[in-house]
Amino acid sequence: MTQKKTFASQSTCVSVIIPTYNAENFLPRAVQSLQESDWPGRLEIVIVDDASTDQTADVMAKLASEDDRIIAVNSPQNAGPAHARNLGLEHATGDWFAVLDADDAYEPGRLTRLVSYAEEEGLDIISDLLLLYDLAAKCYAPDDLQYPASGALQELQIEDFLQADEATGLDFGMLKPIFHRSLLEKGLLKYPSHLRHGEDCALYISMVQAGARFGLLHEAHYVFSTRIGAVSQKISPGSVTDVDYRAIATEAERLRDELQKQGSLTDSIADLLARRVSNALSQNRRYGWTMLRRKEWGRLVRWFRRNPRNFQALASVLLQKLLGHRGLPD
């Protein structure tokens, strides 16, 4: 489905939720990308400061004083991105809700494209692909590393979120969609606040499981700052959320048990969930090893503190290396 005519009503309001934590240097860029949008309807920008320890709250307040479309919200305590997004949704009034991380940005036509496709196709949720960006180098990743964008519109199922996409290699749990207000009214649009990693994917699966239609437009308009820059090879200066791959494994096991209890666990989904658990634990080991090699001592200490089993995970990697294993750990 290519070269589709785009349209958007001037009466339609989009609320963009920006959860932010210690992002004083990046928040203005995120907001500016919305201010430069070609969205023809009403735009509402809800910024939620998750109890930052730098000057983010002051930057947010200044931005709000300069643009009456901005709603500034302060969280009383740091509770993670899921909580911040939920808090933002409580203050949003739009017909559609979008999310934007404080170290990311939108291409100018993103909202118009997504709302147009969603309304014409009757979708509850729609996303585009990620346009990979190296925040440390302040440039896009090379073209050969970007996700191939065919322009097709794909409707996603639960299985699609449990494995990397064959065509693009993208983990669909990383998508940044827009949501129709009806999902909030039905009680389906609420991020799982007990998760600080993998909360997006858990939400998407729960909504699709409840019958929501989720479309993926194979175009890239969301500028996504990768954790490690493709050009700089540095950890992104905007990456402040610590990873927790064990939480992804635990959530996959929880979903397996839930589907089994409902009698809807198929052999194919059970296999995908088992592989998701295995892959998450493998990613966990790789993360510990990468932080050790890069001498990211603060991140490594927090990784150890998150789960005592991470000591054993890194020990197993070190043993592999002593035995001559090359490259990233399995």
N, C-alpha and C positions, 0 to 999 in steps of 0.2 A: 504494500500500500504506500505509494510514493507520490510526491507532489500534490498532496491533498490540500485543498483550499482551507486556509485558516480563518477563523472568525472568533470574536469574543464580544459579549454584550457589555456596553458601557455601564449597565446597572449591576453587573456581577462584581462581587468583592472577593478578593483573595487575601487571606491573612497568612503572612509568612512568619513562622516561629523561629527565632534565633536563640538557641541556648548557648550561653557563653561562660567560660571560666578562664581567668587569667589570659585574656585575649586582647589586651589593650592595644597591641600593635597591629591587629588584624581585623578587628571589628569594623572600623571605618570602611575598609575595602569591601567587606561583605555587604554592608548597608548601601554603599555607593553603587554596587552592582544592581541592587533593587531600584534605587532612585533613577538609574539610567535605563530601566526596563521600558519596553514599548507597550506594556500592559495598558489597554484602553479603559479598563474599569477602575473601580476603587481599590486601592492598595493599602493594606494595614500591615505594619511591621511591628511584631511583638518581640522585644528583646528581653530575655530572662537571664539575669546575672546570678550564677549559682554560687554565691558567696565567695567571689574572687578575693585573692589576697594582694593583687596588684591594683592598678588604677582603672580597671575595667568599668566599675560602677560609675566613676566620674566621666569616663569617655561615653558611656551609654547615656548618662544624664545630659551631656552636652549635645549629643546627636538628637535626642528627643526634644531639646529646647529649640533646635534649628529646623525641625520637621514635624509638623503636627500629625503626620501619619504614623509616627513612632510611639509605641506604648512601652514604657520602661517598667520592668517588674524586677524586684529584688527578692531572691529566695533567702529566708532567714538562716539557712544552713546549707552546706554543700551536700547534695544528695544525688548527684550524678545527672547525666544528660536525659535519661528517661523521665525523671522527676521534673526537670526543668522544662521539658517539652509539654508534659501534662499541665504544669503550672501556666505555661503560655497558652495552651488551648482553653484554659478557664477564662482567659481575658480576651480571646479572639472572637470576632463576630462575623467572619467571612462566610461566603457560600462554599468556598474551597479553602482548605488548609494546606500550606506547604511548609517544608522544613529546610533550614539552611544552617549548616554549622558555621561557627564564627570565623574559622580559618579557610572557608570555601567561598565561592561566588557563583552567581548566575550569569550566563550569556544573556544579552539583551532580550531575545525573543522567546526565552524559555517558557514563561508563564502562558503567553498567548498560544504557543504550539500545544502545550499539554492540555490546557482547558478546552481548546477547540476540539482536539481529538476525543477527549473524555466525554464531552457533551454530545458529540455527533455519534459516538459508538455506545453511549449509555453505560460508561464505566464508572465504578465507584472510586477506583484508585488508578492512577497512571504515573509512570515514571519514564525517564529517558536514561540513556547510558551516562557513564561518568567520563568527563573530559579530564584526563590526568594532568596534574600540575605539580611542579617542584617548587614548594614555597621558599625553600632556602636559596634556590637559584633564581627565583622570581621568573620562571618561564614554564611553558608547557613541556610535557614529556615529548620525545621525538615521535613522529607520525607512526613509525613502525611499532611503537609500544602502545598506541592508542587502540581502543576497542573498535573493531570494524562496525561501521554504521551503514546498514542497508536501507534504512528508511521504513522497514516493515513494522507492522504493529502486531505484537504477540500477546496472547492472553495467558497469564501465568497460573500454574496449578501448584499445589503443595509440593509435589515432587521437584519442581524447578528450584525451590529454595533450599533443597537438601543436598545439592551438588553444584559444582561449577558448571556454567553453561558450556556446552560442547562447541558452539560456534564462536564465542567470544572469550571464554575462560573466566568470565566475570562471576563472582559470588553475588547472587541477586539479593542477598541479605544486606548488601552495602548500598542498595539503591536509595535514592532520596525522592520519594513520590509526593504527589499531591493527593489529598483525600477530600471526598465530598462530605459536606456537613451532616448528611443523613447518617453517616457512620458514627459520628459523635452522639447524635440523638438516640441511636440504637444501643449505645453503650459499648460499641466495638472499638472505638478509637481511644485507647488508653495504653500508653507504653508500660510494660512491666517494670515498675520502679525498683524491683529487687535485683535487676540486672544492670550492670554498667558496661557490659560488652556482650554483643549479640542481641541487644534489646530490640533493634529494628527488625531483624529476621523473625524473632519470636512473635512480634506484633503482626507482621505480614502473614505468617502462617495461620495465626488465630483468626484473622479477618477472612482469609480465603476459605478456611475451614468452616466459617459461619455463613459462607455463601457470597461474599463480596467479590465483584469482578475486578481483577487487577490487570491492567494493560501495561505493556512495555513497548514504548516507541524506540526503535533502534536508530536514534539520533542522539548526539552527545551535546548537551547544553548545560550540564551541571559541572562546574569547575571544581574538581576534587583534589585536595592536597594530600598526596600519598604519604604514608608513614615514613618511607625512605625515598628521597628524591632520586629520580632516574638520572638526572644530570649531575647534581651535587654529590650524590651518594651519602647525604647526611640525613639524620633523623629530622623530620620536619620541626621547625621551631614552634609551630602551632599545635603539635601533637602533645596534649596534656592529659588525655585519658589513658590510663594504664590498661594494657590488654589483660584479658582473663579467659584464655581458651578453655580452661577447665569448666567455666560457666557455660560455654557453648556445648560441651560434652554432656554436662548435667542436664541442660535444657532439652537436648536430643533424647536423653534417656527418659525424661519426664513425659515428652510428647509420645514416645513409644508406649509407655505405660498407659497414658490416657487413651490413645487410639485402641490399644488392646482391650481396655476396659469397655470401650464403646462398641467393640466388635468390628471396627473399621480398619484394623491394621492389616494391610495386604502384605504379601511376601516381598513385593518390590519396595514398598515404603520401609518395611523392617530392614531390608538390606541397605537401603540408602541411609537410614538412621544409624545403623551399625558402623557404616563407613564414615559417617559424619563424626561419630564419637572417636573413632580411630584417627581420623585426620586432625581433629581438634587437639588431641593429646600429642600428636606428632608436631603440630604447629607450636604447641606449648614448649616442647623440648627445643625446637629451633629458635624460639624467641629467647629462651634463657641463654642458649649458646651464643646467639647474635649479640645480646647485651653484654655478655662476658668478653667477647672478642672486641667489641667497640669500647670497652671500659666504661659503659654507662652504669656506674656503680649505684646511683640513686634508683634507677629503674630496676636494677637487678635485686637490690635489697627489698624494694616493694614487692617484687615478684616472689621472693622467698617468703616474705611475711604473709602474702595472700594465702598460701597453702603450704603446709610443711612438706607435702609430697613433692614440691618443686625441688627440694634439695636432692631427693632421690633421682628425679628426672634429669637434673644436670649431671649428677654423678654417673648416670648411665651413658650420657653423651661423652663425658670425659674418658670413660672406659673404652668406648668405641674408638675414640681418637688415639688412645694408647695402643690399641690393637691395629692401628693403621687405616681406619676408616677416613676417607677423604670427602670433602664437600659438606653440605648441610646434613645434619643428622636425620635419620628416618623417623 
